[in-house]
Amino acid sequence: MKNFLTLLLSLFLLQTAAQAGGFVVSACKDCYWYPNDKPSMYGEPFPDDFDPFFVSLTSETAKVDIADGKAKVEIVQTFYNPLGDTIPSYFLFPVPQGTTLNDFTIMVGEDKYRAEKYSPAQSLIVFQELVKRTKKPDYWQYANGETYRMLIYKTLPRQTVKLTITYTQNLHKKDNVYSFNYPLNTQHFYKSPIKETNVAINVQENQAISNYLSNTSLNLSQKNVNANQITVNYSGKTATTKATDDVAFSYQVGEVAITEGLSLVTYKKPNEDGYFMLSYDGGKKTPANRDVLFLIDASSNMSGDKLAKTKKAIQGCLAKLASNDRFNIMAFNDAPKPAFDAFQVNNATNIGAANTFLGSLTASGGSNVQMALKAVLAINPDKIRPFHTLFFCGGNPNVGLDDGEDLADMVTKANMKTLRIYPVGMGNTVDVTLYDQIAAATLGYSTYVLPDEDTDALVGNLFATTGSVVLTNLQLYFSGAFEIKDQFPRKPDAVYTNAPFVMIGRYKRPGDYDISLIGDYNDQMNRFNLRGKFPSDDQRFPYVAKLWAVRMVGNHCNDIRINGKDDDITEDLGDLAENFMLTTPYTNSIVKKNQSYLSDAEKTLLPQFYNTATQLYGDHLPYLDKAAGDQAIIANREVWTMLNISKTEQLINPSNSKATGNAKIADDLKTLPSGRTLYKTVGGLWADFEILDKLKTTSKRIAFYSPDYFNVMSKHPDIAADFLYTSRDKLTFITDDTRYEIYEDKELLKTPEKKK
């Protein structure tokens, strides 16, 4: 089975990049420079009268052949000298850190030239000097890799120069996945538009290419030539467009034989519990055959338009039953009344009879939920076929048992493994806690329809989701002495075509363990195996820990909703909020309380999205005490979302409880090519997340383009190349146990008058 999650995760692991073309810097007449590591002994890296002039790039074409993980690259660039004078120029070809190029050659026109290779230390001097002379921090990004340099003796006036660069490069492979990146976003450096850009890539492997994934905003054209060959192309020919992203993609060779659809991601610091996320995507199975019971409260609780809306929603569901689904309808008030003696096949005759039964229902009498549930539990279901009960209710039981815990206990004792109850509360007078307890007894969940909401849409979404089930009766096994704790969900339930099974939890003992997921699909038992690696130290995927923390908050909130407040739970919510920077409806007040102990200067370093989330959510901790009403329904929805969170984007784009749409929290985050993430502070700075762990670090403000600025960057080229080029002001980071804040001094950036 093709494992798409393995391919996605490999994008984070593989940093191999093919180098795009270089750029031409014009020099003063007859000058020569050499960036020695000790410029004070051998002169400055550039002559005093060297005023960098970047010759315009007019076109760039690249031909790349990748065979068995080895790339052969040919780049042709044309540059245009718009001046009326012949100028000497230098061609600079920077190489990303950690990348090694082989067989590097360069041609100017038809003549082969010899290029000089600078070490990373020498490259630092070159690009630091370019930052000084251009007052542009962009060139820091080349400061910590090798650079090829070549002198072009004559660049004729108003003429083009064609350069051809060739080299080979070995791509790294992990989990049978190669990642390729051809940087084009450097085109934004040029003032003039690039008239033509073409990148043609041919991939030929010995094994079958099982997956391809584009990882760019550019419009790539990909074609499968045969099982072992693909082509990827990018073309930009408009005279007003520059590429704003890189040509980037990954591809997988062969099959990952042992995963069989299961994927595992982990995060662990030494001497601390580890975190894991185990998922199964369901493959491409068609939904399983199921039995559907529509259980309707037809008591006076459904007066007004509640019953009419329920009938219409059920009619919509009947029209969407799969061909092999079976169904029945049962109404109840003081006693249950089924439409049919048993489940019926889906055909026009039975659907017509069901609609006639629906039309005959009126809202009257008491609501005996206990008797209705007993009638459901008396049904003799198929031992494997999913048995889904959509339970429509308009109020609370007033005949028989009326306590949610007692009713849930009755359902639990029946031990009907295939039964899932999905309550649908009509209106805002239902006891949310009661029906949530009934749902939880069968691993189902509740849906609530407020008076001004679209019943057909909400019920339709529920029916579509439950109808896409492909595996039921899940069982999950780990081998040996492996121990997990605080895993969510507590018990595996089902796998759906539109929602993969995702379990997130913690582990103590590192090691390699066998994992088996077992589930039923249309009268057959299926087993999926994975040899899982649980490391002792692997900090590549911190989002796994944060996803776990959000689910833990959801679990705590659910406990409060059902069992009432508990001081230990409230304390743990505070710890989770502080340790994981959680901006949820039920941690905002705690986060704000913790912030009250900070100084004014420290508060300015907090994320702006704290405020955004607070404005979006409000403080909903009191909502957990509500048994009915709008606030109780909001709490139900928010807690359910947290209990099922499985995507990182949900952490920064939470659902809006007060209005439609999503929060713009993502606007306050910036992910750099290296993978480092910056956040926008309350004070308007871009900050590395390390700041939040060290708010009390001694700070020092340094001006861009000042001696202190270049001194810090020279000592830390990794920082300069990583994120400092993104901004020359409003930036803060930590190094050498000091928090540096970069700001712009307009006096320093003034262009000095030239000597006459």
C-alpha positions in Angstrom: 0.0 0.0 0.0 1.3 3.4 -0.9 2.2 5.3 2.2 1.6 9.0 1.6 2.2 10.1 5.2 5.8 8.6 5.0 6.3 10.8 1.9 5.0 13.9 3.6 7.1 13.4 6.7 10.2 12.9 4.5 9.8 16.5 3.3 10.8 17.6 6.8 13.7 15.2 7.0 15.5 15.8 3.6 17.2 19.1 3.2 19.1 18.3 0.0 18.9 21.2 -2.4 20.2 21.6 -6.0 21.8 25.0 -6.4 20.2 27.4 -8.7 22.2 29.8 -10.9 24.5 32.4 -9.4 24.7 36.1 -10.0 27.1 38.5 -11.6 28.7 41.4 -9.7 30.4 44.1 -11.6 33.8 45.3 -10.3 35.8 48.4 -10.5 38.2 48.6 -13.5 41.2 46.3 -13.3 40.6 45.4 -9.6 41.1 42.0 -8.0 40.0 40.7 -4.6 40.5 37.6 -2.6 38.5 36.9 0.6 41.2 35.6 2.9 40.2 34.5 6.4 42.5 37.2 7.8 41.6 40.3 5.8 43.6 42.5 8.1 46.8 40.8 6.9 46.0 40.6 3.2 43.7 43.6 2.6 40.0 44.0 2.5 37.9 41.5 0.6 36.9 44.2 -1.8 38.8 47.2 -2.9 37.8 50.6 -1.4 36.3 51.8 -4.7 34.4 48.6 -5.3 30.7 49.6 -5.6 28.7 46.4 -6.3 26.5 46.5 -9.4 24.5 43.4 -10.0 24.2 42.8 -13.7 20.6 41.9 -14.8 19.6 38.3 -15.2 17.5 38.0 -18.4 16.9 34.3 -18.7 17.6 31.1 -16.8 17.1 27.5 -18.1 18.0 24.3 -16.3 18.1 20.7 -17.4 18.3 18.1 -14.7 18.6 14.4 -15.1 18.2 12.3 -11.9 19.1 8.7 -12.1 19.1 6.4 -9.0 19.4 9.4 -6.6 22.2 11.2 -8.5 21.4 14.5 -10.2 23.2 15.8 -13.3 22.5 19.5 -13.6 23.1 21.9 -16.5 22.2 25.6 -16.0 22.3 28.3 -18.7 22.0 31.9 -17.6 22.2 35.1 -19.6 23.1 38.4 -18.1 22.8 41.8 -19.7 25.1 44.8 -19.1 22.9 47.9 -19.5 25.8 50.3 -19.1 27.6 52.1 -21.9 31.0 50.9 -20.6 32.8 47.6 -20.7 33.1 46.3 -17.1 34.9 43.5 -15.4 32.6 41.3 -13.4 32.7 38.4 -10.9 30.4 35.5 -11.2 29.4 34.1 -7.7 27.8 30.7 -7.4 26.8 30.0 -3.7 26.2 26.4 -2.5 23.8 25.6 0.3 25.4 24.5 3.6 26.0 20.8 3.8 25.7 20.4 0.0 28.6 19.0 -2.0 28.8 19.5 -5.8 31.0 17.3 -8.0 32.4 17.8 -11.5 31.7 21.5 -11.4 32.5 23.3 -14.7 31.6 26.7 -16.0 31.6 28.2 -19.6 31.4 31.8 -20.7 30.1 31.6 -24.2 32.1 28.8 -25.8 35.1 29.2 -23.6 35.7 27.0 -20.5 36.8 28.9 -17.4 38.3 27.8 -14.1 36.3 28.6 -11.0 37.8 29.1 -7.6 36.1 27.5 -4.7 35.7 29.4 -1.4 35.4 27.7 1.9 32.4 28.6 4.1 34.7 30.9 6.2 35.8 32.7 3.0 32.2 32.8 1.8 31.2 34.5 5.0 33.6 37.3 4.4 32.4 37.8 0.8 28.7 38.0 1.6 29.2 40.0 4.8 31.0 42.6 2.7 28.1 42.5 0.2 25.7 43.2 3.0 27.9 46.1 4.1 28.2 47.6 0.6 24.6 47.1 -0.5 22.9 47.6 2.9 20.7 44.5 2.0 20.7 41.6 4.5 19.5 39.1 1.9 23.0 38.0 1.1 23.4 36.5 4.6 21.6 33.4 3.4 24.8 32.4 1.5 27.2 33.0 4.4 27.7 29.5 5.7 28.2 27.4 2.5 30.8 27.0 -0.1 30.9 29.5 -3.0 32.4 29.2 -6.5 33.8 32.4 -7.9 35.1 33.3 -11.4 36.4 36.6 -12.9 34.7 37.6 -16.2 37.3 40.0 -17.6 35.1 41.8 -20.1 31.3 42.4 -20.0 30.7 44.5 -23.1 28.3 47.5 -23.0 24.7 46.7 -23.7 25.5 43.1 -24.5 24.6 39.8 -23.0 26.9 37.2 -21.4 25.9 33.5 -21.5 27.1 31.3 -18.7 26.7 27.5 -18.7 27.3 25.7 -15.4 27.3 21.9 -15.0 27.8 19.7 -12.0 26.6 16.5 -10.4 25.1 16.0 -6.9 24.1 13.0 -4.9 20.6 13.2 -3.3 20.1 11.8 0.2 17.5 9.1 0.7 15.4 8.3 3.7 12.6 5.8 3.9 12.8 5.3 0.2 12.1 9.0 -0.4 14.2 11.4 -2.4 13.7 15.2 -2.1 14.8 17.7 -4.8 14.9 21.5 -4.6 15.9 23.9 -7.3 15.9 27.4 -5.8 14.3 30.0 -7.9 13.1 32.5 -5.3 16.4 34.3 -5.6 14.9 35.9 -8.7 13.2 38.4 -6.4 16.7 40.0 -5.9 16.7 41.4 -9.4 15.1 44.7 -10.1 14.2 43.8 -13.7 11.8 41.0 -14.6 13.2 37.7 -15.9 12.1 37.3 -19.4 12.3 33.5 -19.5 12.7 30.7 -16.9 12.6 27.0 -17.7 13.4 24.1 -15.5 13.1 20.6 -17.0 13.7 17.6 -14.8 13.8 14.0 -15.8 13.7 11.3 -13.0 14.7 7.7 -14.0 15.0 5.1 -11.2 15.7 1.4 -11.2 12.7 0.8 -9.0 9.1 1.9 -9.6 8.3 5.5 -8.5 5.4 4.9 -6.2 4.6 8.4 -5.1 5.2 12.0 -6.2 4.5 15.1 -4.1 4.9 18.7 -5.1 6.2 21.0 -2.3 5.9 24.4 -3.9 3.5 27.2 -4.8 4.8 27.2 -8.3 2.7 25.5 -11.0 4.8 22.4 -11.8 3.8 20.1 -14.7 4.4 16.5 -13.8 4.0 13.5 -16.1 4.4 9.8 -15.5 6.4 8.5 -18.5 6.3 4.9 -17.2 6.5 3.1 -13.9 10.1 4.0 -13.3 10.2 7.5 -14.9 8.6 10.9 -14.4 9.2 14.3 -15.7 8.7 17.6 -13.9 8.7 21.0 -15.6 8.4 24.6 -14.7 8.0 27.4 -17.3 7.9 31.1 -16.7 7.9 33.1 -19.9 6.1 36.3 -19.1 8.2 39.5 -19.1 6.6 40.7 -15.9 6.9 37.6 -13.7 9.6 36.4 -11.3 9.5 33.1 -9.6 8.4 33.6 -6.0 9.2 30.0 -4.8 11.5 27.1 -5.6 11.0 24.1 -7.8 10.6 21.5 -5.1 9.2 18.0 -4.9 9.7 14.6 -3.4 9.2 11.1 -4.8 9.2 7.6 -3.3 10.8 4.6 -4.9 9.5 1.1 -4.4 7.1 0.2 -1.6 7.4 0.5 2.1 6.7 -3.1 2.7 6.4 -3.2 6.5 4.2 -0.2 7.1 1.1 -1.4 5.3 -0.7 1.9 5.7 0.5 2.6 9.3 2.7 5.6 9.9 4.5 6.6 13.0 6.0 10.0 14.0 7.7 10.6 17.4 9.2 13.4 19.5 11.4 12.9 22.5 13.9 14.8 24.6 16.5 12.9 26.7 15.3 12.0 30.2 11.7 12.9 29.4 8.7 11.0 28.2 8.4 10.7 24.5 5.4 11.5 22.3 4.1 9.5 19.3 1.5 9.9 16.6 0.3 6.7 15.0 -2.0 6.9 12.0 -3.7 4.7 9.4 -5.2 6.3 6.3 -7.7 3.6 5.4 -6.4 3.0 1.9 -8.8 3.2 -0.9 -11.5 0.9 0.4 -15.2 1.5 -0.4 -17.3 2.2 2.7 -18.4 -0.9 4.6 -22.0 -2.2 4.5 -23.9 -1.1 7.6 -27.3 -1.1 9.4 -28.7 2.3 10.2 -31.5 3.0 12.7 -33.2 6.4 12.9 -34.4 6.7 16.5 -36.8 9.6 16.9 -38.1 11.2 20.1 -41.7 11.9 19.1 -42.8 13.2 22.5 -43.9 16.7 23.3 -40.2 17.6 23.5 -40.3 17.8 19.7 -43.1 20.3 19.5 -42.8 23.4 17.3 -40.7 22.9 14.2 -38.3 20.4 15.8 -40.1 17.3 14.5 -40.6 18.7 11.0 -36.9 19.5 10.7 -36.1 16.0 11.9 -38.3 14.4 9.4 -36.8 16.4 6.5 -33.3 15.6 7.6 -34.0 11.9 7.9 -35.6 11.9 4.4 -32.3 13.4 3.1 -30.4 10.6 4.8 -32.6 7.9 3.3 -31.9 9.3 -0.1 -28.1 8.9 0.5 -28.1 5.4 1.8 -25.6 3.2 0.1 -26.9 0.4 -2.1 -25.9 -2.3 0.4 -27.0 -0.4 3.6 -30.0 -1.6 5.5 -32.2 0.7 7.6 -35.1 1.0 10.0 -36.9 3.8 11.8 -38.1 3.7 15.4 -40.2 6.5 17.0 -40.9 6.7 20.7 -42.7 8.8 23.4 -44.0 6.8 26.3 -43.2 3.6 24.4 -41.2 2.7 21.2 -42.8 2.1 17.8 -40.7 0.7 14.9 -41.5 1.3 11.2 -40.5 -2.2 10.3 -40.0 -5.5 12.2 -36.4 -5.7 11.1 -33.8 -3.9 9.1 -34.9 -3.4 5.5 -32.8 -3.4 2.3 -32.5 -0.1 0.5 -35.0 0.0 -2.3 -37.7 2.3 -3.5 -40.6 0.4 -1.9 -39.0 0.4 1.6 -38.0 4.0 1.3 -41.6 4.9 0.3 -42.9 3.1 3.3 -40.4 4.8 5.6 -41.5 8.2 4.3 -45.1 7.3 5.0 -44.2 6.3 8.5 -42.4 9.6 9.0 -45.4 11.6 7.8 -47.6 9.9 10.3 -45.6 11.0 13.4 -46.8 13.8 15.7 -45.2 15.3 18.8 -47.1 14.2 21.9 -46.7 12.4 25.2 -43.8 11.8 27.5 -40.2 11.0 26.6 -39.1 7.5 27.8 -35.5 7.3 26.7 -34.8 4.3 28.9 -37.5 2.3 27.1 -36.3 3.4 23.7 -32.7 2.4 24.5 -33.9 -1.0 25.7 -35.7 -1.5 22.4 -32.4 -0.7 20.5 -30.4 -3.0 22.7 -33.0 -5.8 22.1 -32.1 -5.8 18.4 -30.0 -8.8 17.4 -27.4 -7.1 15.2 -24.9 -8.6 12.8 -21.7 -9.4 14.7 -19.5 -7.5 12.3 -21.7 -5.2 10.3 -21.6 -1.6 11.8 -24.9 -0.8 13.6 -25.4 3.0 13.6 -28.2 4.7 15.5 -28.9 8.3 14.8 -30.8 9.4 17.9 -32.9 12.5 17.4 -34.0 14.2 20.6 -35.7 17.5 21.4 -35.5 17.6 25.2 -34.8 15.5 28.3 -36.3 12.2 29.4 -39.3 12.7 31.7 -40.5 9.1 32.0 -38.2 6.3 33.3 -34.5 6.9 34.0 -33.4 10.5 33.5 -29.8 10.3 34.6 -27.2 10.2 31.9 -24.8 8.1 33.9 -27.4 5.4 34.6 -28.6 5.3 31.0 -25.0 5.1 29.8 -24.3 2.3 32.3 -27.3 0.3 30.9 -25.9 0.7 27.3 -22.4 -0.3 28.4 -23.6 -3.5 30.1 -25.3 -4.6 26.9 -21.8 -4.9 25.3 -23.0 -4.5 21.7 -19.6 -4.1 20.0 -20.9 -3.0 16.7 -23.4 -0.4 18.1 -22.6 3.3 17.8 -25.1 5.8 19.1 -25.0 9.3 17.6 -27.4 11.6 19.4 -28.7 14.6 17.5 -30.0 17.3 19.9 -32.6 19.5 18.3 -32.7 23.0 19.9 -30.9 24.4 22.9 -33.0 22.8 25.8 -31.5 19.3 25.6 -29.2 18.1 28.4 -25.9 18.0 26.6 -24.1 16.1 29.3 -26.7 13.4 29.4 -26.7 12.7 25.7 -22.9 12.9 25.5 -22.7 10.2 28.2 -25.0 7.9 26.2 -22.9 8.5 23.0 -19.6 7.8 24.8 -20.9 4.5 26.1 -20.7 3.2 22.5 -17.8 5.4 21.3 -20.2 7.5 19.4 -20.5 11.3 19.5 -23.2 14.0 19.7 -24.3 16.6 17.2 -26.5 19.6 18.3 -28.6 21.8 16.1 -29.3 25.3 17.4 -32.6 26.9 16.4 -31.0 29.2 13.8 -28.8 26.5 12.2 -29.2 24.4 9.1 -30.5 21.0 10.3 -30.1 19.4 6.9 -26.4 20.4 6.6 -25.4 19.3 10.1 -27.2 16.0 10.0 -26.0 15.5 6.4 -22.4 15.9 7.5 -22.9 13.5 10.4 -24.5 10.9 8.1 -21.8 11.3 5.4 -19.0 10.8 8.0 -20.5 7.8 9.7 -21.3 6.4 6.3 -17.7 6.4 5.2 -16.5 3.8 7.7 -14.1 1.2 6.3 -12.8 -0.5 9.4 -14.7 -1.3 12.6 -14.0 -3.2 15.9 -10.4 -1.9 16.0 -7.9 -3.5 18.2 -4.3 -2.1 18.6 -1.4 -4.2 19.9 2.2 -3.3 20.9 4.8 -6.0 21.4 7.1 -6.7 24.3 7.5 -4.4 27.2 6.3 -1.3 25.4 4.3 1.0 27.6 2.1 3.8 26.4 0.1 6.2 28.5 -2.3 9.2 28.1 -3.2 8.0 24.6 -6.1 9.5 22.7 -8.4 8.1 21.7 -8.5 5.8 24.8 -9.9 3.0 22.7 -9.5 2.6 19.0 -12.9 3.0 17.3 -13.1 3.1 13.5 -11.4 4.2 10.3 -13.2 6.4 7.8 -12.4 7.2 4.2 -12.4 10.9 4.8 -10.7 10.8 8.2 -7.7 8.6 9.1 -7.4 6.9 12.4 -4.9 8.9 14.5 -3.7 8.0 18.0 -1.5 10.3 19.9 0.1 9.4 23.2 3.2 9.2 25.4 5.8 6.5 25.9 8.6 5.8 28.4 10.8 3.0 27.0 12.6 3.7 23.7 13.2 0.9 21.3 11.9 -1.0 18.3 8.4 -2.5 18.8 6.0 -4.3 16.6 2.6 -2.6 16.2 -0.5 -4.3 14.9 -3.8 -2.7 14.0 -6.7 -5.2 13.5 -10.1 -4.2 12.1 -13.2 -5.8 10.5 -14.3 -4.9 6.9 -17.3 -6.6 5.4 -17.1 -9.9 7.2 -13.3 -10.1 7.0 -10.7 -9.4 9.6 -7.8 -7.2 8.4 -4.4 -6.8 10.1 -1.9 -4.0 9.5 1.7 -4.2 10.8 4.5 -1.8 11.5 7.9 -2.1 13.1 7.9 1.1 15.0 11.0 3.0 16.1 10.6 4.9 19.4 13.8 6.8 19.8 15.5 8.0 23.0 16.3 11.4 21.5 14.6 12.8 18.4 13.4 16.4 18.4 12.5 16.9 14.8 8.8 16.9 15.2 7.8 19.0 18.3 4.3 19.5 16.9 3.5 15.9 18.0 3.9 16.9 21.6 1.7 19.9 21.2 -1.0 17.9 19.4 -1.0 15.5 22.4 -1.2 18.4 24.8 -4.3 19.8 23.0 -6.0 16.4 23.2 -5.1 16.2 26.9 -6.8 19.5 27.4 -9.8 18.2 25.6 -9.9 15.1 27.8 -9.6 17.2 31.0 -12.4 19.5 29.8 -14.6 16.5 29.0 -14.0 15.2 32.5 -15.1 18.6 33.9 -18.2 18.6 31.8 -19.3 15.1 32.9 -18.0 14.9 36.5 -17.6 18.6 37.6 -14.6 20.7 38.4 -11.5 19.1 40.1 -8.6 21.1 41.5 -6.0 18.7 40.2 -7.4 18.9 36.7 -7.5 22.7 36.8 -3.9 22.7 37.9 -2.9 20.4 35.1 -4.7 22.6 32.6 -2.5 25.5 33.8 0.7 23.5 33.4 -0.3 22.4 29.9 -1.2 25.9 28.9 2.1 27.3 30.1 4.4 24.5 28.9 2.9 24.1 25.4 1.7 27.7 24.7 -1.9 26.5 24.3 -4.5 29.1 23.2 -7.7 27.1 23.6 -11.0 28.3 24.9 -10.3 26.7 28.2 -6.6 27.8 28.7 -6.8 31.5 27.7 -7.7 32.6 31.2 -4.9 30.6 32.6 -2.4 31.9 30.1 -3.5 35.5 30.9 -3.1 34.8 34.6 0.4 33.5 34.1 1.2 36.6 32.0 0.2 38.8 34.9 3.5 37.9 36.7 5.7 39.1 33.8 7.3 42.5 33.6 6.1 45.0 30.9 9.2 44.3 28.9 8.6 40.5 29.0 5.0 40.9 28.0 6.0 42.6 24.8 7.9 39.4 23.8 4.7 37.2 24.1 3.1 36.0 20.8 0.6 38.2 19.2 -1.5 35.1 18.5 -2.2 34.9 22.3 -4.2 38.0 22.0 -5.8 36.9 18.7 -6.9 33.6 20.2 -8.3 35.3 23.3 -10.3 37.7 21.1 -11.5 34.8 19.0 -12.4 32.4 21.8 -13.0 34.4 24.9 -12.6 32.5 28.1 -14.9 29.5 27.9 -13.9 27.7 31.1 -17.3 28.5 32.7 -19.0 26.9 29.7 -18.0 23.5 31.0 -20.4 23.9 33.9 -23.4 24.3 31.6 -25.7 21.4 31.1 -27.9 22.9 28.4 -28.1 26.0 26.2 -25.9 27.6 23.6 -22.8 27.7 25.9 -23.1 24.0 26.6 -23.3 23.2 22.9 -20.3 25.4 22.2 -18.4 23.6 24.8 -19.4 20.2 23.3 -18.1 21.3 19.9 -14.9 22.7 21.1 -14.0 19.8 23.3 -14.8 17.4 20.5 -12.4 19.3 18.2 -9.6 19.1 20.8 -10.2 15.4 21.4 -9.7 14.7 17.7 -7.1 17.2 16.7 -4.6 15.6 14.3 -3.3 18.4 12.0 -0.8 21.1 12.8 -2.8 23.7 11.0 -5.6 23.3 13.5 -3.1 24.6 16.1 -2.7 27.9 14.4 -6.1 28.2 12.7 -8.6 27.2 15.4 -12.3 27.2 14.6 -14.1 30.4 15.5 -16.7 29.8 18.2 -18.1 33.4 18.0 -18.3 33.9 14.3 -17.8 32.1 11.0 -14.3 31.6 9.5 -10.9 31.0 11.0 -8.5 33.1 13.1 -5.7 34.7 11.2 -3.2 33.3 13.6 -1.1 31.9 10.7 -0.3 35.5 9.7 1.7 35.9 12.9 4.0 32.9 12.1 6.8 32.7 9.6 8.5 29.4 8.6 12.0 29.8 7.1 13.6 27.5 4.5 15.6 25.8 7.3 12.4 24.9 9.1 12.9 27.4 11.9 9.7 29.2 12.9 9.4 32.8 14.0 6.4 34.4 15.7 5.2 38.0 15.7 5.4 39.4 19.3 3.0 41.7 21.0 5.6 44.4 20.6 5.8 43.9 16.8 9.0 41.9 16.6 9.7 38.7 14.7 11.1 36.3 17.3 12.6 32.8 17.5 10.4 30.5 19.6 13.5 30.0 21.9 12.6 33.5 23.3 9.6 32.1 25.1 11.7 29.7 27.2 14.1 32.5 28.1 12.1 35.7 28.6 14.4 36.9 31.3 17.6 36.7 29.2 19.7 39.8 29.3 18.9 41.8 26.2 21.0 44.1 23.9 19.7 46.3 21.1 22.0 46.5 18.1 21.4 48.6 14.9 21.4 47.0 11.5 24.6 47.9 9.7 26.5 48.8 12.9 29.9 47.3 13.9 28.1 45.4 16.7 25.8 43.9 14.1 28.5 42.6 11.9 30.5 41.4 14.9 27.6 39.2 16.0 26.9 37.9 12.5 30.6 37.1 11.8 30.7 34.9 15.0 27.4 33.2 14.1 27.1 32.6 10.3 24.6 29.9 10.9 22.2 32.5 12.4 22.9 35.0 9.7 22.3 32.4 7.0 19.3 31.0 8.7 16.8 33.8 9.5 18.5 37.1 9.8 18.2 37.8 6.1 14.5 37.9 6.4 14.4 41.3 8.1 16.8 44.0 9.0 14.6 45.5 11.7 12.0 44.3 14.2 13.9 41.0 14.8 15.0 39.4 18.0 16.9 36.1 18.7 19.1 34.5 21.4 22.8 33.6 21.2 25.7 33.7 23.6 23.2 33.9 26.5 22.1 37.2 25.2 18.9 38.3 23.5 19.7 40.5 20.6 17.1 42.9 19.1 17.9 44.2 15.7 16.5 47.6 14.8 17.0 50.0 11.9 19.0 53.2 12.4 18.2 55.5 9.4 21.4 57.5 10.0 23.5 54.5 9.5 21.8 53.6 6.2 22.2 57.0 4.6 24.3 56.8 1.4 27.5 58.9 1.8 28.3 61.6 -0.7 30.8 60.4 -3.3 34.2 62.2 -3.4 34.6 64.6 -6.3 
